[in-house]
Amino acid sequence: MNILVTGATGFIGHHLVTQLKQAGHAVKVLSRDAARAGRKLGVPAYDWHYAEEEVPPAALENVQIIIQLMGENLGTGRWTAKRKREMYESRIVSTRKLVAAAPASLERLVCGSAIGIYPGTGDEIYDESFVVPAEAGFMQTLCRDWEAEAAGIEAKGVRRVSIRTGVVLGDGGMLDKLLPIFRLGLGGPVGDGRQWLPWIHINDLVGVFLAAALDSRYHGPINAVAPNPVRYRAFAAALGKALHRPAFFPVPAWVLKLLLGEAAALALNSYHVVPARLLQEYDFKFQYADLPAALADLVGQDKSGT
Ligand SMILES: NC(=O)c1ccc[n+]([C@@H]2O[C@H](COP(=O)([O-])OP(=O)(O)OC[C@H]3O[C@@H](n4cnc5c(N)ncnc54)[C@H](OP(=O)(O)O)[C@@H]3O)[C@@H](O)[C@H]2O)c1
């Protein structure tokens, strides 16, 4: 298949492109720095600055699948008003432009989304049937609007999937930030540690994206989280155990809020989310359904070099 990927240079994107290439697909990417993206990924790359220009037509030629992952990173730095606008627009405006420019050859749009579409409080279990209320916070609004823009493609008879991604465990993202602290034996739960953490191993997430792109049964919003979410306290203990380090140092919620401001919500919110559609409708087989096995794979053989 001819596949166009945005955000391809990122943590999830570069794993996905590697798998797509290995499976023999013809991959092209859009990037703010095409020369760098082409060097990194070894595929044709096209410059695109979404705020200033339309999608370059050459990138869209003969494309059958678009995988839309680009967006200002939510997990780094404070959420200033300027960055929040960029987080929103780099996803919503770019998706709108991709939908408007979709070529006649397009069959599928697989778009990012996140578990941030759910309320982020308490123990209630959420699946894809949840409806975001009209009045909602920043992350819920961002995810809801992102999915709505992507769904615009359906009017053109194109199948759309929005992947509500959980906390991805791999060689990037959250683990990248936690590992140096945990390796020093200074890790531990944040807040009261009771919040739910809906993790997913990077290999399984890539598997979900591949299935969403290539299996014609997949459509609509899909929770991409492992079937066995844990509370943050259990996650910290499991990570400490995998690294053979103590993990008893709690980080109080107020310290995190002081350090990160509104972005502290990423660690403090509670998302008890289950992959209902993946399991019930698609019989998706997770390679890593349980956290200890996922962590053993990722950090178990002490990949720190220490
Ligand atoms: N990682 C997670 O745990 C997680 C969880 C839930 C949802 N997601 C979502 O999944 C998507 C991919 O995640 P990721 O972790 O792979 O992200 P990432 O590593 O931050 O990569 C995102 C890519 O988007 C492009 N980008 C970044 N800022 C941009 C901006 N302001 N304007 C235009 N393009 C920009 C960059 O590509 P170029 O530099 O090549 O342009 C970058 O490589 C994101 O939308 C993210 O919100 C991720």
The ligand as a Gaussian input file, in Angstrom:
#p B3LYP/6-31G(d) Opt

LIG

0 1
 N        3.786000       8.905000      23.459000
 C        2.674000       8.715000      24.151000
 O        2.704000       8.117000      25.274000
 C        1.350000       9.177000      23.586000
 C        0.203000       8.947000      24.340000
 C       -1.015000       9.361000      23.850000
 C       -1.090000      10.011000      22.616000
 N        0.038000      10.235000      21.899000
 C       -0.097000      10.979000      20.637000
 O        0.470000      10.267000      19.552000
 C        1.109000      11.171000      18.651000
 C        2.551000      10.735000      18.461000
 O        3.170000      10.689000      19.737000
 P        4.746000      10.653000      19.931000
 O        5.007000      10.334000      21.354000
 O        5.366000       9.828000      18.867000
 O        5.078000      12.203000      19.660000
 P        6.492000      12.937000      19.450000
 O        7.635000      12.011000      19.714000
 O        6.431000      14.208000      20.216000
 O        6.502000      13.234000      17.883000
 C        5.544000      14.031000      17.274000
 C        6.040000      14.494000      15.910000
 O        5.171000      15.554000      15.470000
 C        5.911000      16.593000      14.854000
 N        5.675000      17.834000      15.616000
 C        6.031000      18.119000      16.879000
 N        5.644000      19.351000      17.225000
 C        5.043000      19.869000      16.139000
 C        4.441000      21.113000      15.862000
 N        4.393000      22.096000      16.781000
 N        3.899000      21.306000      14.643000
 C        3.952000      20.340000      13.693000
 N        4.516000      19.132000      13.888000
 C        5.049000      18.909000      15.104000
 C        7.389000      16.224000      14.917000
 O        7.790000      15.780000      13.620000
 P        8.768000      16.696000      12.683000
 O        9.779000      17.300000      13.597000
 O        9.346000      15.698000      11.727000
 O        7.898000      17.703000      12.020000
 C        7.447000      15.078000      15.918000
 O        8.403000      14.112000      15.579000
 C        1.017000      12.566000      19.274000
 O        0.008000      13.299000      18.670000
 C        0.671000      12.286000      20.722000
 O       -0.120000      13.295000      21.293000
 C        1.261000       9.846000      22.368000

